[in-house]
Amino acid sequence: MKSQMASPGFTDVFAALVAVVNTKFPEVGELLLRRIVLQLKRAYKRNDKPQLLAAVKFIAHLVNQQVAHEIIALELLTVLLEKPTDDSVEVAVGFVTECGSMLQDVSPKGLHGIFERFRGILHEGEIDKRVQFLIEGLFAIRKAKFQGYPAVRPELDLVEPEDQWTHEISLEDPVDPEIALDIFKPDPQFLENEKRYEEIKKSILGDESEEEDESDAGSDDESDEESDEEDEEEMKIRDETETNLINLRRTIYLTIMSSVDFEEAGHKLLKIKLEPGQEMELCIMLLECCSQERTYLRYYGLLGQRFCMINKVHQENFEKCFVQQYSMIHRLETNKLRNVAKFFAHLLGTDALPWHVLAYIRLTEEDTTSSSRIFIKILFQELSEHLGIRLLNERLNDPTMQDSFESIFPKDNPKNTRFSINFFTSIGLGGITENLREYLKNMPRLIMQQQQAAPSGSESEDESGSSDTSSSEEDSESDSGSSSSDGSERDRRRRSKRRRRD
């Protein structure tokens, strides 16, 4: 009964199973039918339409399988149409659609009376137009002799009519659900009853069950080996439809849009169980919701700031989002572009996002487009409104962050420098380009100094080379002079010695 309630579309399959069990254990079939009738009465009194529809459909298919007598079907239709309402007539139409083919065969007069009642309700016109159309559709189905709505499908016709037990239960009779059977009680004669059960089992299933047991025991080893091989060859099934990801995004979107303030939204979003690697989806959905708004809402900036402050993983993910959004900024409409720029300006202004992400922006005429210039314009204008021009200038002139701001304030080429100065001046933020203006003003002098430093260095090298050569020549001359003077003195001494000897 619970399975049928959960899956009403398979009611005919459950009814076929009950029909098979009822041939061997009619007590089980009767008990099930009584409990369904009790469930139907409770649902009717409580106005529980889903439960009533499920119970009515189950009874209809049990009538089709001849487990329940057709009298219960006629009684049920009489009760539903006695005081017609929109819901009761709708349930009755569904019931006749399911078991009308069987009632046409076993009780044509009773079915004719039911259709006359439907015709009277239709002429009275007190019910809703939608339900009137349902009744007209039912008359069309009857005219077509219930084609497309067979009593039992051929593949579910498992029981011969002479083997079936049909139970006659009336809605007016008291129903005993035998709830005591749901409670487990130890059986003092368990072994004897188990033997009796085995005998009944053999009488129902025959000796084939024993042969099957032996064959199953013999094939256990083979099946184990085959199962091992299948396990080795088994491939991992991956869900390429991304159903779980879509459901996660839907949950995040509904949570963001249904929250009163950012604190409530943050509290609810933190309760969502995210698998490793799904944190990025939270940042993407938050940015997507922000971009879809007609005007920027500070709610999204505060929510993004809260996540960046709570977990560094979210901060890193927002950095990646900044890079991705700037690389695809030309695809965004002007309204979305403005919302995204204000969102990231809020994160930068509150230090929720590190300022080194600005290193990805290269402010030159060749590296920017009209969309990226609008993005940079709105970003810095929002930062100036949030921080003030003085504090913004101090942050941009921070010596430790100059490497990150070189791409925004380029000094590699006078053309790029002038473009950056003109850009910020045109958007009303010329005050943050004072250092860049000073650099551009001193750039010709620096170039001249570099050019002068180059030839002076070469001249000094030449002078040092000539002085080295002259000194070497003087040294050689002095050496030669000293050597010649020493030789003349020796000759004089030798001559004086010879004269003395003579």
C-alpha positions as CSV (number, residue, x, y, z in Angstrom):
1,M,0.0,0.0,0.0
2,K,2.9,2.4,0.8
3,S,4.6,1.6,-2.5
4,Q,1.4,2.2,-4.4
5,M,0.8,5.5,-2.6
6,A,4.3,6.6,-3.6
7,S,4.0,5.4,-7.2
8,P,0.4,5.6,-8.4
9,G,1.5,5.1,-12.0
10,F,2.4,1.5,-11.2
11,T,-1.0,0.7,-9.6
12,D,-1.9,-1.9,-12.3
13,V,1.4,-3.8,-11.6
14,F,0.7,-3.9,-7.8
15,A,-2.9,-5.1,-8.5
16,A,-1.5,-7.9,-10.7
17,L,0.8,-9.0,-7.9
18,V,-2.1,-8.9,-5.4
19,A,-4.1,-11.1,-7.8
20,V,-1.4,-13.7,-8.0
21,V,-1.0,-13.8,-4.2
22,N,-4.7,-13.9,-3.8
23,T,-5.0,-17.2,-5.7
24,K,-2.8,-18.9,-3.1
25,F,-3.5,-16.8,0.0
26,P,-7.0,-15.4,-0.3
27,E,-6.8,-14.2,3.4
28,V,-4.0,-11.8,2.4
29,G,-6.0,-10.4,-0.5
30,E,-9.1,-9.9,1.7
31,L,-7.1,-8.2,4.4
32,L,-5.4,-5.9,1.9
33,L,-8.8,-5.0,0.4
34,R,-10.3,-4.2,3.8
35,R,-7.4,-1.9,4.7
36,I,-7.6,-0.1,1.3
37,V,-11.4,0.5,2.0
38,L,-10.5,1.8,5.5
39,Q,-7.9,4.1,4.0
40,L,-10.4,5.4,1.4
41,K,-13.0,6.2,4.1
42,R,-10.5,8.1,6.2
43,A,-9.3,10.1,3.2
44,Y,-12.9,10.9,2.2
45,K,-13.7,12.2,5.7
46,R,-10.5,14.3,5.9
47,N,-10.8,15.7,2.4
48,D,-7.4,14.3,1.6
49,K,-7.6,14.3,-2.2
50,P,-4.1,12.8,-3.0
51,Q,-4.7,9.8,-0.7
52,L,-8.2,9.4,-1.9
53,L,-7.1,9.3,-5.6
54,A,-4.5,6.7,-4.8
55,A,-7.0,4.5,-2.9
56,V,-9.7,4.8,-5.6
57,K,-7.2,3.9,-8.3
58,F,-6.1,0.8,-6.3
59,I,-9.7,-0.4,-5.9
60,A,-10.4,0.2,-9.6
61,H,-7.5,-2.1,-10.6
62,L,-8.4,-4.7,-8.0
63,V,-11.9,-4.7,-9.6
64,N,-10.3,-5.2,-13.0
65,Q,-8.3,-8.2,-11.6
66,Q,-11.5,-9.6,-10.1
67,V,-10.0,-9.5,-6.6
68,A,-12.8,-7.1,-5.5
69,H,-16.4,-7.5,-6.5
70,E,-17.9,-4.9,-8.9
71,I,-20.5,-3.9,-6.2
72,I,-17.9,-2.0,-4.3
73,A,-17.2,0.1,-7.4
74,L,-20.8,1.0,-7.9
75,E,-21.2,1.8,-4.2
76,L,-18.1,4.1,-4.4
77,L,-19.4,5.9,-7.4
78,T,-22.8,6.4,-5.8
79,V,-21.2,7.9,-2.7
80,L,-19.0,10.2,-4.8
81,L,-21.9,11.5,-7.0
82,E,-24.5,11.7,-4.2
83,K,-23.5,15.2,-3.3
84,P,-21.4,16.3,-6.2
85,T,-18.5,18.7,-5.7
86,D,-15.6,19.6,-8.1
87,D,-13.2,17.2,-6.3
88,S,-15.7,14.3,-5.9
89,V,-16.8,14.4,-9.5
90,E,-13.2,14.6,-10.6
91,V,-12.3,11.5,-8.5
92,A,-15.4,9.7,-9.9
93,V,-14.4,10.4,-13.5
94,G,-10.9,9.0,-12.9
95,F,-12.4,5.9,-11.3
96,V,-14.7,5.2,-14.2
97,T,-11.9,5.8,-16.7
98,E,-9.8,3.1,-14.9
99,C,-12.4,0.4,-14.5
100,G,-15.2,1.4,-16.9
101,S,-14.2,-1.3,-19.4
102,M,-14.7,-4.0,-16.8
103,L,-18.0,-2.6,-15.5
104,Q,-19.2,-2.4,-19.1
105,D,-18.8,-6.2,-19.3
106,V,-20.0,-7.3,-15.9
107,S,-22.6,-4.7,-15.0
108,P,-23.7,-2.7,-18.0
109,K,-27.0,-1.5,-16.3
110,G,-25.1,-0.2,-13.3
111,L,-22.6,1.7,-15.5
112,H,-25.5,3.1,-17.5
113,G,-27.1,4.5,-14.2
114,I,-23.8,6.1,-13.3
115,F,-23.5,7.8,-16.7
116,E,-27.1,9.1,-16.3
117,R,-26.0,10.6,-13.0
118,F,-23.0,12.2,-14.8
119,R,-25.4,13.6,-17.5
120,G,-27.6,15.1,-14.8
121,I,-24.7,16.8,-13.1
122,L,-23.6,18.2,-16.4
123,H,-27.1,19.6,-17.1
124,E,-27.3,21.2,-13.7
125,G,-24.1,23.2,-14.4
126,E,-23.3,23.8,-10.8
127,I,-19.7,22.5,-11.1
128,D,-16.6,24.1,-12.5
129,K,-16.1,24.3,-16.3
130,R,-12.9,22.3,-16.0
131,V,-14.8,19.4,-14.4
132,Q,-17.6,19.7,-17.0
133,F,-15.0,19.2,-19.7
134,L,-13.7,16.1,-17.8
135,I,-17.3,14.6,-17.9
136,E,-17.6,15.3,-21.6
137,G,-14.3,13.6,-22.2
138,L,-15.5,10.6,-20.2
139,F,-18.6,10.4,-22.4
140,A,-16.3,10.4,-25.5
141,I,-14.2,7.6,-24.0
142,R,-17.4,5.6,-23.4
143,K,-18.5,6.2,-26.9
144,A,-15.2,4.8,-28.2
145,K,-15.8,1.7,-26.0
146,F,-13.0,2.6,-23.6
147,Q,-10.3,2.2,-26.3
148,G,-6.9,3.0,-24.8
149,Y,-8.2,2.1,-21.3
150,P,-8.2,-1.7,-21.1
151,A,-9.3,-3.4,-17.9
152,V,-6.1,-5.5,-17.8
153,R,-3.1,-5.2,-20.0
154,P,-2.1,-8.4,-21.7
155,E,1.3,-8.6,-20.0
156,L,-0.4,-8.3,-16.6
157,D,-3.1,-10.9,-17.2
158,L,-1.5,-13.6,-15.1
159,V,-4.4,-15.4,-13.4
160,E,-7.1,-17.5,-14.9
161,P,-10.7,-16.4,-14.0
162,E,-11.5,-19.8,-12.5
163,D,-8.5,-19.6,-10.2
164,Q,-9.3,-16.2,-8.8
165,W,-11.0,-15.5,-5.5
166,T,-13.3,-12.5,-5.6
167,H,-14.1,-10.8,-2.3
168,E,-17.4,-9.1,-1.7
169,I,-16.9,-6.1,0.6
170,S,-19.4,-3.3,1.1
171,L,-18.5,0.3,2.0
172,E,-21.3,0.2,4.6
173,D,-20.0,-2.9,6.4
174,P,-17.8,-2.4,9.5
175,V,-14.1,-3.0,8.5
176,D,-11.7,-4.7,10.8
177,P,-8.1,-3.9,9.7
178,E,-6.6,-6.5,12.1
179,I,-3.9,-4.2,13.3
180,A,-2.7,-6.9,15.7
181,L,-1.1,-8.7,12.8
182,D,1.4,-5.8,12.4
183,I,2.8,-6.6,15.8
184,F,5.5,-9.3,16.0
185,K,4.9,-12.0,18.5
186,P,7.2,-15.0,19.2
187,D,5.7,-18.3,18.0
188,P,6.0,-21.0,20.6
189,Q,5.5,-23.6,17.9
190,F,7.8,-22.1,15.4
191,L,9.4,-25.4,14.1
192,E,6.1,-27.1,13.5
193,N,4.7,-24.1,11.7
194,E,7.9,-23.8,9.7
195,K,7.5,-27.4,8.5
196,R,3.9,-26.7,7.6
197,Y,5.0,-23.7,5.6
198,E,7.5,-25.7,3.7
199,E,4.8,-28.3,2.8
200,I,2.5,-25.5,1.6
201,K,5.4,-24.0,-0.3
202,K,6.1,-27.3,-2.1
203,S,2.4,-27.8,-2.8
204,I,2.3,-24.4,-4.4
205,L,5.6,-24.2,-6.2
206,G,6.0,-28.0,-6.8
207,D,9.3,-29.9,-7.0
208,E,10.8,-27.4,-9.3
209,S,11.9,-25.3,-6.4
210,E,14.1,-28.2,-5.1
211,E,15.7,-28.6,-8.5
212,E,16.3,-24.9,-8.7
213,D,17.9,-24.9,-5.3
214,E,20.3,-27.7,-6.4
215,S,21.1,-26.0,-9.6
216,D,21.6,-22.7,-7.8
217,A,23.9,-24.3,-5.3
218,G,25.9,-25.8,-8.2
219,S,26.1,-22.5,-10.1
220,D,27.1,-20.4,-7.1
221,D,30.8,-20.9,-7.8
222,E,30.4,-20.0,-11.4
223,S,28.2,-17.0,-10.7
224,D,30.8,-15.8,-8.1
225,E,33.6,-16.0,-10.7
226,E,31.4,-14.2,-13.3
227,S,30.5,-11.6,-10.8
228,D,34.2,-11.0,-10.0
229,E,34.9,-10.6,-13.6
230,E,32.0,-8.2,-14.1
231,D,33.1,-6.2,-11.1
232,E,36.6,-5.8,-12.7
233,E,35.1,-4.8,-16.0
234,E,32.4,-2.6,-14.4
235,M,32.7,1.0,-15.4
236,K,32.0,4.0,-13.3
237,I,28.7,5.7,-14.3
238,R,28.9,9.5,-14.4
239,D,25.9,11.8,-14.6
240,E,26.6,13.9,-17.6
241,T,23.3,15.6,-17.4
242,E,24.5,17.6,-14.3
243,T,21.2,17.1,-12.6
244,N,22.7,17.5,-9.1
245,L,24.5,20.7,-10.2
246,I,21.2,22.2,-11.6
247,N,19.4,21.3,-8.4
248,L,22.2,23.0,-6.3
249,R,22.0,26.1,-8.4
250,R,18.2,26.2,-8.1
251,T,18.5,25.8,-4.3
252,I,21.0,28.6,-4.0
253,Y,18.9,30.9,-6.3
254,L,15.7,30.3,-4.3
255,T,17.5,30.9,-1.0
256,I,19.0,34.2,-2.2
257,M,15.8,35.5,-3.6
258,S,13.6,34.4,-0.7
259,S,15.7,35.9,2.1
260,V,14.8,39.1,3.8
261,D,18.3,40.4,4.4
262,F,21.9,39.4,3.7
263,E,22.4,37.9,7.2
264,E,19.4,35.5,6.8
265,A,20.6,34.6,3.3
266,G,24.2,33.9,4.5
267,H,22.9,31.8,7.4
268,K,20.8,29.7,5.1
269,L,23.5,29.3,2.4
270,L,26.0,28.1,4.9
271,K,23.6,25.3,5.9
272,I,23.7,24.0,2.4
273,K,26.0,21.0,2.2
274,L,28.5,21.6,-0.6
275,E,30.7,18.9,-1.9
276,P,34.4,19.8,-2.4
277,G,34.8,22.0,-5.5
278,Q,31.2,23.3,-5.4
279,E,32.0,26.4,-3.5
280,M,32.6,28.1,-6.8
281,E,29.0,27.6,-7.8
282,L,27.9,29.7,-4.8
283,C,30.0,32.6,-5.9
284,I,28.9,32.3,-9.5
285,M,25.2,32.2,-8.6
286,L,25.5,35.2,-6.3
287,L,27.2,37.2,-9.1
288,E,24.6,36.0,-11.6
289,C,21.7,37.0,-9.3
290,C,23.3,40.4,-8.8
291,S,23.7,41.0,-12.6
292,Q,20.1,40.1,-13.3
293,E,18.7,42.9,-11.1
294,R,17.5,46.1,-12.8
295,T,19.6,48.2,-10.4
296,Y,22.4,47.3,-8.2
297,L,21.3,46.2,-4.7
298,R,23.8,46.6,-1.8
299,Y,22.3,43.3,-0.5
300,Y,24.5,41.3,-2.8
301,G,27.7,43.2,-2.0
302,L,27.1,42.7,1.8
303,L,26.4,39.0,1.2
304,G,29.6,38.6,-0.9
305,Q,31.6,40.5,1.7
306,R,30.3,38.2,4.5
307,F,31.4,35.0,2.6
308,C,34.8,36.5,1.8
309,M,35.3,37.3,5.5
310,I,34.1,33.9,6.7
311,N,36.2,31.6,4.5
312,K,39.3,32.3,2.4
313,V,38.1,29.7,-0.2
314,H,35.2,32.0,-1.1
315,Q,37.7,35.0,-1.4
316,E,39.8,33.0,-3.8
317,N,36.8,32.0,-5.8
318,F,35.6,35.7,-6.1
319,E,39.1,36.5,-7.4
320,K,38.6,33.9,-10.1
321,C,35.2,35.3,-10.8
322,F,36.7,38.8,-11.2
323,V,39.2,37.5,-13.7
324,Q,36.5,35.6,-15.6
325,Q,34.1,38.5,-15.7
326,Y,36.7,40.9,-16.9
327,S,37.8,38.6,-19.7
328,M,34.2,38.2,-20.9
329,I,33.0,41.7,-20.1
330,H,32.3,42.4,-23.7
331,R,29.5,39.9,-23.6
332,L,27.5,41.6,-20.9
333,E,24.8,44.2,-21.4
334,T,25.3,47.7,-20.0
335,N,23.0,47.1,-17.1
336,K,24.6,43.8,-16.1
337,L,28.1,45.3,-16.6
338,R,27.2,48.2,-14.2
339,N,25.9,45.8,-11.5
340,V,29.0,43.5,-11.7
341,A,31.3,46.5,-11.5
342,K,29.5,47.9,-8.4
343,F,29.6,44.5,-6.8
344,F,33.3,44.1,-7.1
345,A,33.8,47.8,-6.1
346,H,32.0,47.0,-2.9
347,L,34.3,44.0,-2.2
348,L,37.4,46.0,-2.9
349,G,36.2,49.0,-0.9
350,T,35.6,46.8,2.2
351,D,38.9,44.9,1.7
352,A,36.9,41.7,1.3
353,L,38.8,41.2,-2.0
354,P,42.6,41.9,-2.2
355,W,43.6,44.8,-4.4
356,H,46.2,42.7,-6.3
357,V,43.3,41.5,-8.6
358,L,43.6,44.9,-10.3
359,A,46.9,43.7,-11.8
360,Y,44.8,41.8,-14.4
361,I,43.5,45.1,-15.8
362,R,45.8,46.6,-18.4
363,L,44.7,50.2,-19.2
364,T,46.0,50.9,-22.7
365,E,44.3,51.8,-25.9
366,E,45.1,48.5,-27.5
367,D,44.2,46.2,-24.5
368,T,40.8,47.7,-23.7
369,T,37.5,47.8,-25.4
370,S,34.5,50.1,-24.9
371,S,32.9,47.6,-22.5
372,S,36.1,47.2,-20.4
373,R,36.5,51.0,-20.2
374,I,33.0,51.3,-18.9
375,F,33.7,48.6,-16.3
376,I,36.9,50.3,-15.2
377,K,35.1,53.7,-15.1
378,I,32.2,52.4,-12.9
379,L,34.6,50.4,-10.7
380,F,36.9,53.4,-9.8
381,Q,34.0,55.9,-9.5
382,E,32.3,53.6,-7.0
383,L,35.6,53.2,-5.1
384,S,36.0,57.0,-4.9
385,E,32.5,57.3,-3.6
386,H,33.1,54.6,-1.0
387,L,36.6,55.5,0.1
388,G,37.0,59.2,-0.9
389,I,39.5,60.5,-3.4
390,R,42.2,61.1,-0.7
391,L,42.0,57.6,0.7
392,L,41.8,56.0,-2.7
393,N,44.9,58.0,-3.8
394,E,46.8,56.7,-0.7
395,R,45.8,53.1,-1.5
396,L,46.9,53.4,-5.1
397,N,50.2,55.0,-4.1
398,D,51.0,52.3,-1.5
399,P,54.7,51.3,-2.2
400,T,54.0,47.6,-1.5
401,M,51.3,47.4,-4.2
402,Q,53.0,49.3,-7.0
403,D,53.7,46.0,-8.9
404,S,49.9,45.4,-9.0
405,F,49.1,48.9,-10.2
406,E,51.7,49.1,-13.0
407,S,49.2,47.8,-15.5
408,I,46.6,50.6,-14.6
409,F,49.2,53.4,-14.4
410,P,51.7,52.3,-17.1
411,K,55.1,53.9,-17.3
412,D,56.6,51.8,-20.1
413,N,55.5,54.1,-22.9
414,P,54.6,57.8,-23.0
415,K,51.6,57.0,-25.2
416,N,50.2,54.6,-22.6
417,T,50.9,57.0,-19.8
418,R,49.0,59.8,-21.5
419,F,46.1,57.4,-22.3
420,S,45.8,56.5,-18.6
421,I,46.0,60.1,-17.5
422,N,43.4,61.2,-20.0
423,F,41.1,58.3,-19.1
424,F,41.0,59.1,-15.4
425,T,40.7,62.8,-16.0
426,S,37.7,62.3,-18.3
427,I,35.8,60.3,-15.6
428,G,36.5,62.9,-13.0
429,L,39.3,61.1,-11.2
430,G,42.3,63.2,-12.3
431,G,43.5,63.5,-8.7
432,I,44.7,59.9,-8.6
433,T,47.1,60.6,-11.6
434,E,49.3,63.2,-9.9
435,N,52.3,60.9,-9.6
436,L,51.8,59.8,-13.2
437,R,51.6,63.4,-14.4
438,E,54.8,64.2,-12.5
439,Y,56.5,61.2,-14.1
440,L,55.3,62.2,-17.6
441,K,56.6,65.8,-17.0
442,N,60.1,64.5,-16.0
443,M,60.2,61.8,-18.6
444,P,62.1,64.0,-21.3
445,R,64.7,65.0,-18.7
446,L,65.2,61.4,-17.7
447,I,65.6,60.4,-21.3
448,M,68.2,63.2,-21.8
449,Q,70.1,62.1,-18.7
450,Q,70.1,58.5,-20.0
451,Q,71.3,59.6,-23.4
452,Q,74.0,61.9,-21.9
453,A,75.1,59.2,-19.5
454,A,75.8,56.8,-22.4
455,P,78.4,59.0,-24.4
456,S,80.1,60.3,-21.3
457,G,80.7,56.7,-20.2
458,S,82.3,55.9,-23.6
459,E,84.6,59.0,-23.4
460,S,85.8,58.1,-19.9
461,E,86.6,54.7,-21.2
462,D,88.6,56.1,-24.1
463,E,90.5,58.5,-21.8
464,S,91.4,55.8,-19.4
465,G,92.7,53.7,-22.3
466,S,94.9,56.5,-23.6
467,S,96.4,57.3,-20.2
468,D,97.2,53.6,-19.7
469,T,99.1,53.5,-23.1
470,S,101.1,56.7,-22.4
471,S,102.1,55.6,-19.0
472,S,103.3,52.3,-20.4
473,E,105.3,54.1,-23.0
474,E,106.9,56.4,-20.4
475,D,107.8,53.4,-18.3
476,S,109.4,51.7,-21.2
477,E,111.4,54.8,-22.1
478,S,112.6,55.2,-18.5
479,D,113.6,51.6,-18.4
480,S,115.5,51.9,-21.6
481,G,117.2,55.1,-20.3
482,S,118.2,53.6,-17.1
483,S,119.6,50.5,-18.8
484,S,121.7,52.7,-21.2
485,S,123.2,54.8,-18.4
486,D,124.2,51.7,-16.5
487,G,126.0,50.3,-19.6
488,S,128.1,53.6,-20.1
489,E,129.4,53.6,-16.5
490,R,130.7,50.1,-16.9
491,D,132.6,51.0,-20.0
492,R,134.3,54.0,-18.2
493,R,135.4,51.8,-15.3
494,R,136.9,49.2,-17.7
495,R,138.9,51.9,-19.5
496,S,140.3,53.5,-16.3
497,K,141.5,50.0,-15.1
498,R,143.4,49.4,-18.4
499,R,145.2,52.8,-18.2
500,R,146.4,52.1,-14.7
501,R,147.8,48.7,-15.8
502,D,149.7,50.4,-18.6
